[in-house]
Amino acid sequence: MENISPWVADLRASFRSIAIGIIIFGATSTFYMPKVDVALFEAVWNLAGSVFAFLFGDRMYFKFAKR
């Protein structure tokens, strides 16, 4: 396998952060929209919950499991 360019490696590594930013922006923007379908609202906030679990879930689990 050939080495990839550093900017390509950086872009691949930052994909999670970019996706997290888009999901959080989408979720918070539903508060400012005049009419949002309930199903869309729930779907976007479920995604935001997944983001929260991805970012903080392991840390919280290990902290509480330690006792």
C-alpha positions as a Markdown table, in Angstrom:
| # | Residue | x | y | z |
|---|---|---|---|---|
| 1 | Met | 0.0 | 0.0 | 0.0 |
| 2 | Glu | 1.3 | 3.4 | -0.9 |
| 3 | Asn | 1.7 | 6.3 | 1.5 |
| 4 | Ile | -1.1 | 8.9 | 1.2 |
| 5 | Ser | -0.6 | 12.6 | 1.3 |
| 6 | Pro | -0.7 | 14.2 | 4.8 |
| 7 | Trp | -3.7 | 16.4 | 3.9 |
| 8 | Val | -5.7 | 13.3 | 2.9 |
| 9 | Ala | -4.8 | 11.6 | 6.2 |
| 10 | Asp | -5.8 | 14.7 | 8.1 |
| 11 | Leu | -9.1 | 15.0 | 6.2 |
| 12 | Arg | -9.9 | 11.3 | 6.9 |
| 13 | Ala | -9.0 | 11.8 | 10.6 |
| 14 | Ser | -11.2 | 14.9 | 10.9 |
| 15 | Phe | -14.3 | 13.3 | 9.3 |
| 16 | Arg | -15.8 | 12.4 | 12.6 |
| 17 | Ser | -15.4 | 15.9 | 13.9 |
| 18 | Ile | -17.0 | 17.3 | 10.7 |
| 19 | Ala | -19.9 | 14.9 | 10.9 |
| 20 | Ile | -20.4 | 15.7 | 14.6 |
| 21 | Gly | -20.5 | 19.4 | 13.8 |
| 22 | Ile | -23.1 | 19.0 | 11.0 |
| 23 | Ile | -25.3 | 16.8 | 13.2 |
| 24 | Ile | -25.2 | 19.2 | 16.2 |
| 25 | Phe | -25.9 | 22.2 | 13.9 |
| 26 | Gly | -28.8 | 20.4 | 12.3 |
| 27 | Ala | -30.3 | 19.5 | 15.7 |
| 28 | Thr | -30.0 | 23.0 | 17.1 |
| 29 | Ser | -31.4 | 24.5 | 13.9 |
| 30 | Thr | -34.7 | 22.6 | 14.4 |
| 31 | Phe | -35.4 | 25.0 | 17.3 |
| 32 | Tyr | -35.3 | 28.0 | 15.0 |
| 33 | Met | -37.4 | 26.6 | 12.2 |
| 34 | Pro | -41.1 | 27.7 | 12.2 |
| 35 | Lys | -42.6 | 24.3 | 11.4 |
| 36 | Val | -40.7 | 21.1 | 11.8 |
| 37 | Asp | -42.3 | 17.7 | 11.3 |
| 38 | Val | -42.3 | 15.7 | 14.5 |
| 39 | Ala | -40.7 | 12.7 | 12.9 |
| 40 | Leu | -37.8 | 14.8 | 11.5 |
| 41 | Phe | -37.4 | 16.5 | 14.9 |
| 42 | Glu | -37.1 | 13.2 | 16.7 |
| 43 | Ala | -34.8 | 11.7 | 14.1 |
| 44 | Val | -32.4 | 14.6 | 14.3 |
| 45 | Trp | -32.3 | 14.6 | 18.1 |
| 46 | Asn | -31.8 | 10.9 | 18.1 |
| 47 | Leu | -28.7 | 11.5 | 16.0 |
| 48 | Ala | -27.6 | 14.2 | 18.4 |
| 49 | Gly | -28.0 | 11.7 | 21.2 |
| 50 | Ser | -25.8 | 9.3 | 19.4 |
| 51 | Val | -23.2 | 12.0 | 19.0 |
| 52 | Phe | -23.3 | 12.7 | 22.7 |
| 53 | Ala | -22.9 | 9.0 | 23.5 |
| 54 | Phe | -20.0 | 8.7 | 21.1 |
| 55 | Leu | -18.2 | 11.7 | 22.6 |
| 56 | Phe | -18.8 | 11.1 | 26.3 |
| 57 | Gly | -20.3 | 7.5 | 26.7 |
| 58 | Asp | -17.0 | 5.6 | 27.2 |
| 59 | Arg | -15.7 | 8.2 | 29.7 |
| 60 | Met | -18.9 | 8.2 | 31.7 |
| 61 | Tyr | -19.2 | 4.4 | 31.6 |
| 62 | Phe | -15.7 | 3.8 | 32.9 |
| 63 | Lys | -16.1 | 6.5 | 35.6 |
| 64 | Phe | -19.3 | 4.9 | 36.9 |
| 65 | Ala | -18.1 | 1.3 | 36.6 |
| 66 | Lys | -15.0 | 2.1 | 38.6 |
| 67 | Arg | -16.7 | 2.7 | 41.9 |
